[in-house]
Amino acid sequence: MLYSLLYPMAKHFSVLHVLRYITFRTFGAAITGIVFSMIAGPWFIRIMRTKQIGQSIRDDGPQSHLSKKGTPTMGGGLILFCIAASTLLWADLSNRFIWYVLFVTMTTGIIGWVDDYRKVIKKNSKGLSGKSKLFWQSLIAGVVSYFIFTTAPTELVSTLTFPFFKGFVFQLGWLYIPFAMLVIVGTSNAVNLTDGLDGLAIGPVIISAGTYTLLCYLAGHAKISEYLQIPHVPGAGELAIFCGAMASAGLGFLWYNSYPAQVFMGDVGSLPLGAAIGTVAIITKNEILLVLVGGIFVIEALSVMAQVISFKTTGKRVLKMAPIHHHFELKGWAEPKVIVRFWIISILFAIMALSTLKLR
């Protein structure tokens, strides 16, 4: 909005020329995101407490979590507001990629909100059924995947590139649409599974969003992408503003979500944040690299899959409890130790992902 309103005036006020730079607007969105989040956080928490919108705790979960019952939840709504407001203020709104990611983020947020509303306010412990969530997630992912596929050069959008192998590419053609849907829905649910401890999910989300801030800028820059031998996606650089807003809004939320948490994000936060990261990965042609960038999310999802498969086939569990962060809790790790160590692993994954830029 600021770009559309003010940049045309640059011919009269030269200082406004800075708005042409994605880097400047990314920093602007980042500052806006964290300021909004920090200011609105106490107000949001107070409203949730007044309306008694508190977290319910599973009876079969770790006993140490029972003390968290009643903690204000649905804080993801605050994150989404900060992301949307910052992006709309600083991004070039004529860029279609901005609208793609906002569409996925906000519509998936609605799914999460309905799920939280039923569980927390309507006191329906099950919320939305798994099939219902998967249906709506798939529909949203299918819509955006179709538009990405049909509005970008087919030879670019349907091509998979692999880290560490600069000459190895794979053409999916129309199969790219279901593949993209799988990435978006899978990432959305993986982040949701990770959201089980105070600050555990938002930490890797911040790290992943920060990593993609750089990857978006590089993919959108013709000369740099050519030098690094990565796919150049015209217009993708504008997504750096969205990712910067996501990282900073998450950082502001972490101030209140860190142990012991004053507020939880709920499904209204975890589902859309994961879907947004998956969509950005699709657009910037970093789908395979997402396995490294979001390594913690992959581990959490695989731990649940392994637990279910093992129990159904052998009657035995491979972990004390899934997702894997609960396994370490039951082994005696203090909650803050689990959280910080998972953050460290997430940072290492992000460094490994960025190292592939010079190893292609």
C-alpha positions in Angstrom: 0.0 0.0 0.0 2.8 2.4 0.9 4.7 1.4 -2.2 1.6 2.0 -4.4 0.8 5.3 -2.8 4.2 6.9 -2.2 6.5 5.5 -4.9 4.8 7.4 -7.7 5.7 10.6 -5.8 9.4 9.8 -5.9 9.8 12.1 -8.9 8.9 15.0 -6.6 10.5 13.7 -3.4 13.7 11.8 -4.1 13.9 10.2 -0.7 10.9 8.0 -1.7 13.2 6.3 -4.2 14.2 3.9 -1.4 10.8 2.3 -1.7 11.9 0.7 -5.0 14.3 -1.5 -3.0 12.9 -4.8 -1.8 15.5 -4.9 1.0 14.3 -1.6 2.4 10.7 -2.6 2.3 11.5 -6.0 3.8 13.1 -4.3 6.8 10.1 -2.0 7.0 7.7 -5.0 7.1 9.9 -6.7 9.7 9.9 -3.7 12.0 6.2 -3.2 11.5 5.4 -6.8 12.2 7.3 -7.0 15.5 6.0 -3.6 16.7 2.4 -4.5 16.0 2.9 -7.9 17.7 4.6 -6.5 20.8 2.0 -3.7 21.2 -1.1 -5.8 20.5 0.1 -8.9 22.5 -0.9 -7.8 26.0 -4.2 -6.5 24.8 -4.9 -9.8 23.0 -4.0 -11.9 26.0 -6.1 -9.7 28.3 -9.1 -10.2 26.0 -8.6 -14.0 25.8 -8.5 -14.1 29.6 -11.5 -11.9 30.1 -13.5 -14.2 27.7 -12.0 -17.3 29.3 -10.7 -18.6 26.0 -8.2 -21.0 27.4 -6.3 -24.0 26.3 -7.6 -27.5 27.0 -5.1 -30.2 27.9 -5.1 -33.8 26.8 -5.6 -36.3 29.7 -3.2 -38.7 28.0 -0.4 -36.2 27.6 2.5 -35.5 29.9 1.3 -34.8 33.4 3.5 -31.7 33.6 1.2 -30.0 31.0 -1.9 -30.0 33.3 -0.7 -26.7 34.8 -1.1 -25.1 31.4 -4.8 -25.6 31.3 -6.7 -22.4 30.9 -3.7 -20.5 29.3 -5.1 -18.1 26.7 -5.0 -19.6 23.2 -5.8 -18.8 19.6 -2.8 -16.4 19.6 -2.2 -17.3 16.0 -4.9 -14.8 15.1 -2.6 -12.1 16.4 0.3 -13.4 14.2 -1.9 -13.5 11.1 -3.1 -9.9 11.7 0.5 -8.7 12.0 1.7 -10.6 8.9 -1.2 -9.4 6.8 -1.0 -5.7 8.0 2.8 -5.5 7.5 2.7 -7.2 4.1 -0.2 -5.0 2.8 1.6 -1.9 4.0 5.0 -2.6 2.4 4.6 -5.0 -0.5 3.9 -4.2 -4.1 0.2 -5.3 -4.2 0.3 -5.7 -8.0 2.5 -8.8 -7.5 0.4 -11.9 -7.8 2.6 -14.0 -5.6 1.8 -11.8 -2.6 -1.9 -12.5 -3.1 -1.3 -16.2 -3.5 0.5 -16.5 -0.1 -2.0 -14.2 1.6 -4.9 -16.3 0.2 -3.3 -19.5 1.5 -2.4 -18.0 4.9 -5.8 -16.4 5.6 -8.0 -19.2 4.3 -6.0 -21.9 6.2 -6.2 -19.6 9.2 -10.0 -19.8 8.9 -9.8 -23.6 9.1 -7.6 -23.4 12.2 -10.0 -20.8 13.7 -13.0 -23.0 13.3 -11.1 -26.0 14.8 -10.0 -23.9 17.8 -13.5 -22.4 18.1 -15.1 -25.8 18.4 -12.5 -27.1 20.8 -12.1 -24.1 23.1 -15.3 -22.1 22.9 -17.9 -24.8 22.1 -16.1 -27.2 24.4 -16.0 -29.9 21.7 -12.7 -31.6 22.5 -12.4 -33.1 19.0 -12.9 -29.8 17.0 -12.9 -30.3 13.3 -12.5 -34.0 12.2 -9.2 -34.9 10.6 -11.0 -35.6 7.3 -12.7 -32.2 7.3 -9.5 -30.4 7.9 -7.6 -32.4 5.2 -10.4 -31.7 2.7 -10.4 -28.0 3.2 -6.6 -27.8 3.3 -6.4 -29.8 0.1 -9.0 -27.6 -1.6 -7.1 -24.4 -0.7 -3.8 -25.9 -1.7 -5.3 -27.2 -5.0 -6.6 -23.7 -5.9 -3.4 -21.9 -5.3 -1.3 -24.7 -6.9 -3.4 -24.5 -10.1 -3.0 -20.7 -10.3 0.8 -21.0 -9.7 1.0 -23.6 -12.4 -1.1 -21.8 -15.0 0.3 -18.3 -14.5 4.1 -19.1 -14.5 6.2 -20.5 -17.3 5.4 -24.2 -17.5 9.0 -25.2 -18.1 10.0 -23.4 -14.8 7.1 -24.2 -12.5 6.9 -27.9 -13.2 10.7 -28.4 -12.8 12.1 -29.9 -9.6 15.7 -28.9 -8.7 17.7 -30.7 -6.1 20.2 -29.3 -3.7 23.8 -30.4 -4.1 23.1 -31.5 -7.8 23.1 -28.5 -10.1 22.6 -30.5 -13.3 19.8 -32.8 -12.0 16.3 -31.6 -12.8 13.0 -33.4 -13.1 10.0 -32.4 -15.1 6.6 -33.2 -13.5 4.3 -31.5 -15.9 0.7 -31.5 -14.7 1.7 -33.8 -11.9 3.2 -30.7 -10.3 -0.2 -29.6 -9.1 -0.8 -32.6 -6.7 2.9 -32.5 -5.7 2.5 -28.8 -4.8 -0.7 -29.6 -2.8 1.2 -32.3 -0.9 4.0 -29.8 0.0 1.5 -27.2 1.2 -0.8 -29.5 3.2 2.1 -31.6 4.5 4.0 -28.5 5.8 0.8 -27.1 7.3 0.2 -30.3 9.3 3.8 -30.8 10.2 4.0 -27.3 11.9 0.7 -28.2 13.6 2.2 -31.4 15.1 5.3 -29.4 16.3 3.1 -27.0 18.3 3.1 -28.9 21.6 5.5 -27.0 23.9 5.9 -23.3 24.8 7.6 -21.6 21.9 8.6 -24.9 20.2 6.8 -24.4 16.9 7.2 -20.6 16.6 11.0 -20.8 16.9 11.5 -23.0 13.8 8.8 -21.0 12.0 10.9 -17.8 12.6 14.0 -19.5 11.5 12.3 -21.0 8.4 10.7 -17.6 7.5 14.0 -15.9 7.9 15.8 -18.4 5.7 13.1 -18.0 3.0 13.4 -14.2 3.2 16.9 -14.6 1.8 15.9 -17.4 -0.6 13.0 -15.3 -2.0 15.3 -12.3 -2.6 17.9 -14.5 -4.4 15.3 -16.3 -6.5 13.8 -13.0 -7.6 17.2 -11.4 -8.5 18.2 -12.2 -12.1 22.0 -11.7 -11.8 22.4 -13.3 -8.3 20.3 -16.3 -9.2 22.3 -16.8 -12.4 25.5 -16.6 -10.4 24.3 -19.1 -7.8 22.8 -21.3 -10.5 19.4 -21.4 -8.9 16.1 -21.0 -10.7 15.2 -17.3 -11.4 11.5 -16.6 -10.6 10.6 -13.1 -11.7 8.6 -11.4 -9.0 9.5 -13.9 -6.3 11.7 -11.3 -4.6 8.6 -9.5 -3.4 7.9 -12.5 -1.1 10.9 -11.5 1.0 8.6 -8.8 2.4 6.0 -11.4 3.4 8.6 -13.7 4.9 10.2 -10.9 6.8 6.8 -9.9 8.2 6.2 -13.6 9.2 9.6 -13.9 10.9 9.2 -10.6 12.9 5.5 -11.2 13.8 6.6 -14.6 15.1 9.4 -13.0 17.0 7.0 -10.6 18.7 4.7 -13.5 19.5 7.5 -15.5 21.0 7.9 -12.7 23.6 4.6 -13.9 25.1 4.8 -17.6 24.0 8.2 -18.4 25.5 8.3 -20.7 28.5 6.2 -20.3 30.6 3.8 -19.3 27.9 1.3 -16.5 28.4 -0.5 -17.4 25.2 -0.6 -20.3 22.8 -1.0 -20.0 19.0 -3.5 -22.7 18.5 -4.4 -24.3 15.1 -5.4 -20.8 13.9 -1.6 -20.1 13.9 0.2 -23.4 13.3 -1.9 -24.5 10.2 -1.6 -21.2 8.2 2.0 -20.6 9.1 3.0 -24.0 7.8 0.9 -23.6 4.7 2.5 -20.2 4.1 6.0 -21.7 4.3 5.1 -24.5 1.9 3.6 -22.1 -0.6 6.7 -19.8 -0.5 8.8 -22.9 -1.1 6.7 -23.9 -4.1 6.8 -20.4 -5.7 10.6 -19.9 -5.2 11.4 -23.5 -6.5 12.8 -24.6 -3.1 10.4 -27.4 -2.6 13.0 -30.1 -2.0 15.2 -27.7 0.1 12.2 -27.3 2.4 13.1 -30.7 3.8 16.2 -29.1 5.2 14.8 -25.6 6.0 11.9 -27.2 7.9 13.9 -30.2 9.2 12.3 -30.0 12.7 8.9 -30.1 11.2 9.9 -33.2 9.1 11.2 -35.0 12.1 8.1 -34.3 14.1 5.8 -35.5 11.3 7.9 -38.6 10.7 7.9 -39.5 14.4 4.1 -39.5 14.4 4.0 -41.6 11.3 6.6 -44.1 12.7 4.6 -44.4 16.0 1.3 -45.1 14.2 2.8 -47.6 11.7 4.7 -49.4 14.4 1.7 -49.7 16.7 -0.6 -50.9 14.0 1.8 -53.5 12.6 3.5 -54.8 15.7 1.4 -53.5 18.6 4.5 -51.8 20.0 5.5 -48.1 20.1 8.9 -46.9 19.0 8.6 -43.7 21.2 7.3 -43.2 24.7 4.9 -40.7 23.1 4.5 -38.9 19.8 5.3 -36.3 18.5 8.9 -36.8 19.4 9.2 -33.7 21.7 6.9 -35.5 24.2 9.2 -38.6 24.0 12.1 -36.5 25.3 9.9 -35.0 28.0 9.0 -38.4 29.2 12.6 -39.4 29.2 13.2 -36.7 31.8 14.2 -33.6 29.8 12.9 -30.4 31.2 10.6 -28.6 28.8 12.9 -25.6 28.2 15.7 -27.9 27.4 13.6 -29.7 24.7 12.6 -26.4 23.2 16.0 -24.8 23.0 17.7 -27.9 21.7 15.0 -28.2 19.0 15.7 -24.5 18.1 19.4 -25.3 17.8 18.7 -28.2 15.5 16.4 -25.9 13.4 19.2 -23.3 13.1 21.7 -26.1 12.0 19.2 -27.2 9.4 18.8 -23.7 8.1 22.6 -23.3 7.8 22.8 -26.5 5.9 20.1 -25.4 3.6 21.8 -22.1 2.8 25.2 -23.9 2.3 23.6 -25.6 -0.7 23.6 -22.3 -2.5 27.3 -22.7 -3.1 27.3 -26.4 -3.5 25.4 -26.8 -6.8 
